[in-house]
Amino acid sequence: MKKVLITGSSGILGTELSIRLNELFDVLALPKSSSKNFLDITDFNMMYSIFKNFDPDFVINCAAFTNVDSCELNKQIARNVNVKGLMNLLKCMSKNSKMIHISTDYVFNGKDGNYKENDMKEPINYYGKTKLEADNLLMGSNSNYLIIRPNVLYSSNLSKNNHFLSWVVNSLKDKTEINVVNDQISNPVYVSDLVEVILSSLLVEYNGVYHFGSEDVISRYDFALLISKIFKLDENLINPIKTSDLKQIAKRPKKSFLNCNKIISDLNIDLYPTEYSLMRIYNS
């Protein structure tokens, strides 16, 4: 049985990956350093010991410092996790191992949208800069790798407000008004679909950089309205605002939706509309 090491396994992607891959692989799922039995990817000695004992065939790197505003305030920590952490993983990996690395749409400036994998990268915040540096580090290594760039991940687990869908649903259920930006546009990713893409990458050999998202492009505000419609909640509690109204520390790309034609063509997979994915979650 092939061995898979998953970093950042306590996040919404890492959690579902751990459950799904455990059916087919010997999985070592390690959460972030605030949890028990954790892996601190910035600690080389800790990682070296884990890799020496487990010796994974695949490493799926879901570990990242993703709080965009905190990255601006804690640049050294952000770079240690997002760049040096990946560097440590590459140093510990066997030459015969494969790295699956989760990147982000934030490597683009968001002025145009519909970004292809080889389009110019121009991140406008420090989080995006560290993720781009990590992408370049991996592409410049001699490793066997796959980089996947998704955007706006959401899952069927609504128990915690740790993704957009759960925040909207739980807020509206509590009759709480929410302000949602109408000028940030993306093609959101249902985590379960991304998990299946990653699984297929372990079973069938393909490498390089791929974008992944929904079939449609939607603003955060319209996404929230769609959620209220499908989950039968009060859309009048949702207020449209501009990104500038939030006065956030870090800049956000406005049109960060990704062109996914390459993954459709090369891997022969289907993309789904956001409404269909939300209906699957609601019906389950």
C-alpha positions in Angstrom: 0.0 0.0 0.0 1.4 3.4 -1.0 2.1 5.9 1.7 0.7 9.5 1.8 1.7 12.2 4.1 -0.8 15.1 4.4 0.4 18.4 6.0 -2.2 20.8 7.4 -4.7 18.0 7.8 -6.9 20.0 10.2 -8.0 22.4 7.5 -11.2 21.9 5.4 -9.2 20.3 2.5 -6.8 18.3 4.7 -9.7 16.9 6.7 -11.6 15.5 3.7 -8.4 14.3 2.1 -7.5 12.3 5.2 -10.9 10.6 5.2 -11.1 9.8 1.5 -7.5 8.7 0.9 -7.5 6.5 4.0 -9.7 4.1 2.0 -6.9 3.4 -0.5 -3.6 4.4 1.0 -1.5 4.3 4.2 -2.2 7.9 5.3 -0.3 9.9 7.9 -2.3 13.1 8.4 -0.6 15.8 10.4 -2.4 18.9 11.5 -1.0 22.3 12.2 1.2 23.0 15.2 -1.7 24.2 17.4 -3.1 20.6 17.5 -2.0 17.3 19.1 0.4 15.0 17.1 1.2 17.9 14.9 3.8 18.6 12.2 5.5 22.0 12.3 6.8 22.3 8.7 9.1 25.1 9.8 10.9 22.7 12.1 13.4 20.7 9.9 14.5 18.3 12.6 10.9 17.3 13.4 10.1 16.8 9.8 13.3 14.8 9.1 12.4 12.4 11.9 8.8 11.9 10.6 10.0 11.4 7.0 12.7 9.0 8.1 10.2 6.8 9.9 7.2 7.0 7.5 9.0 7.5 4.1 5.9 8.6 2.1 5.4 8.0 -1.6 3.3 11.1 -1.8 3.3 14.4 0.1 0.2 16.6 -0.1 1.1 20.0 1.2 -2.1 21.7 2.6 -0.2 23.5 5.3 -0.2 27.3 4.8 -0.5 30.6 6.6 -3.7 31.7 4.9 -4.9 34.7 6.9 -4.3 37.4 4.3 -4.3 40.4 6.7 -2.2 38.5 9.3 0.4 37.8 6.6 0.9 41.6 6.2 1.5 42.0 9.9 3.6 38.8 10.4 5.6 38.6 7.3 8.4 36.5 8.7 6.0 33.9 10.1 4.1 33.9 6.8 7.2 33.3 4.8 8.5 30.6 7.2 5.3 28.6 6.8 4.5 29.2 3.1 8.0 29.1 1.7 10.6 27.7 4.1 8.1 25.0 5.1 7.8 23.8 1.6 11.6 24.0 1.3 11.9 21.7 4.3 9.5 19.2 2.8 11.5 19.1 -0.4 14.7 18.5 1.5 13.2 15.6 3.5 11.4 13.9 0.6 12.8 10.9 -1.2 13.8 11.4 -4.8 11.1 8.9 -5.8 8.3 10.7 -3.9 5.8 13.1 -5.5 4.7 16.5 -4.1 1.1 17.7 -4.5 1.1 21.4 -3.5 -2.0 23.6 -3.0 -1.4 27.1 -4.3 -3.9 30.0 -4.7 -5.6 32.4 -7.1 -3.9 35.2 -5.1 -0.8 34.9 -7.2 -2.6 37.0 -9.7 -3.4 40.7 -9.4 -7.1 40.3 -10.1 -7.4 43.1 -12.7 -8.6 40.9 -15.6 -9.7 37.4 -14.4 -9.9 34.2 -16.4 -6.3 33.5 -15.6 -4.5 30.6 -17.3 -1.7 28.7 -15.7 1.0 30.5 -17.6 -0.4 34.0 -17.3 1.8 36.7 -15.6 1.8 36.5 -11.9 1.6 39.8 -10.0 0.4 39.2 -6.4 -0.9 42.4 -4.6 -0.5 41.2 -1.0 2.2 39.4 1.0 0.2 36.1 1.2 0.1 35.9 -2.6 3.8 36.8 -2.8 4.8 33.9 -0.5 2.6 31.5 -2.3 4.1 32.5 -5.7 7.6 32.1 -4.2 6.6 28.6 -3.1 5.3 27.8 -6.5 8.5 28.9 -8.2 10.6 27.0 -5.6 8.8 23.8 -6.4 8.8 24.3 -10.2 12.6 25.0 -10.0 13.3 21.9 -8.0 14.1 18.5 -9.4 11.1 17.0 -7.7 8.1 15.2 -9.2 5.3 17.6 -8.5 1.8 18.7 -9.1 0.6 22.3 -8.2 -3.1 22.9 -8.0 -4.5 26.4 -7.8 -8.1 26.6 -6.4 -10.0 29.6 -5.1 -12.6 30.1 -2.4 -12.8 26.6 -0.9 -16.0 25.5 0.8 -17.2 22.2 2.3 -20.3 20.3 3.5 -19.1 20.7 7.1 -21.1 23.6 8.5 -20.2 23.1 12.1 -17.5 25.7 12.1 -17.4 29.1 10.5 -14.1 28.4 8.8 -15.2 28.8 5.2 -17.6 31.1 3.3 -20.5 28.7 3.0 -20.6 27.8 6.7 -20.3 31.5 7.7 -23.2 32.5 5.5 -25.4 29.6 6.5 -24.8 30.0 10.2 -25.1 33.7 10.2 -28.5 33.6 8.3 -29.8 30.9 10.6 -29.0 33.1 13.6 -30.9 36.0 11.8 -27.6 37.9 11.7 -27.1 40.5 9.0 -24.0 40.1 7.0 -22.1 42.4 4.6 -20.7 40.6 1.5 -18.6 42.2 -1.2 -20.1 42.3 -4.7 -16.8 43.2 -6.5 -14.7 40.1 -5.8 -15.4 37.5 -8.4 -14.2 33.9 -8.4 -15.2 30.4 -9.4 -15.5 28.7 -5.9 -14.3 25.2 -5.2 -16.4 22.5 -3.5 -13.7 20.7 -1.5 -15.1 17.2 -2.2 -14.5 17.7 -5.9 -11.0 18.9 -5.4 -10.3 15.8 -3.2 -11.3 13.6 -6.2 -9.0 15.5 -8.5 -6.1 15.0 -6.0 -7.0 11.3 -5.6 -6.9 10.8 -9.3 -3.5 12.5 -9.4 -2.2 9.8 -7.1 -3.7 6.9 -9.1 -2.7 8.3 -12.6 0.6 10.0 -13.2 0.2 13.6 -14.2 2.4 16.6 -13.3 2.7 20.3 -13.7 0.4 23.2 -12.8 -3.4 23.1 -13.0 -6.2 25.5 -12.1 -9.4 24.2 -10.6 -12.7 25.8 -9.9 -16.4 25.7 -10.6 -17.9 25.9 -14.1 -19.4 29.3 -13.4 -18.0 32.6 -12.3 -19.7 34.4 -9.4 -19.3 37.3 -7.0 -19.2 36.7 -3.3 -22.5 38.6 -2.9 -24.2 36.5 -5.6 -22.7 33.4 -4.0 -24.3 34.4 -0.7 -27.7 35.0 -2.4 -27.5 31.6 -4.0 -26.7 30.0 -0.6 -29.7 31.7 0.9 -31.9 30.5 -1.9 -30.8 26.8 -1.7 -30.7 26.6 2.1 -34.1 28.5 2.3 -32.8 31.4 4.4 -33.5 35.1 4.4 -31.6 36.9 1.6 -32.7 40.2 3.0 -30.1 39.8 5.8 -27.3 40.0 3.1 -26.1 43.5 2.3 -23.9 44.2 -0.7 -20.8 46.2 -0.1 -17.6 47.1 -1.9 -14.2 45.7 -1.0 -13.0 49.2 -0.1 -15.7 49.4 2.5 -14.0 46.7 4.6 -10.8 48.8 5.0 -8.8 45.6 5.2 -5.0 45.7 5.8 -4.1 43.7 2.7 -5.4 44.3 -0.8 -7.6 41.7 -2.4 -7.6 40.8 -6.1 -11.1 41.6 -7.5 -11.3 39.3 -10.5 -9.4 36.2 -9.5 -11.4 33.6 -11.3 -9.4 30.9 -13.0 -9.4 29.5 -16.5 -9.8 25.7 -16.0 -9.6 24.5 -19.6 -6.3 22.8 -19.2 -7.5 20.5 -16.4 -10.7 19.7 -18.3 -8.7 18.8 -21.4 -5.7 17.0 -19.9 -7.5 15.1 -17.2 -10.8 14.6 -18.9 -12.8 15.8 -15.9 -16.1 17.7 -15.5 -16.6 21.0 -13.7 -19.9 21.7 -12.0 -21.9 24.9 -11.5 -21.9 26.4 -8.0 -25.6 25.9 -7.7 -25.3 22.2 -8.4 -22.6 21.8 -5.8 -24.6 23.6 -3.2 -27.6 21.5 -4.0 -25.5 18.4 -3.4 -24.5 19.7 0.0 -28.1 20.7 0.9 -29.6 17.4 -0.1 -27.0 15.4 1.8 
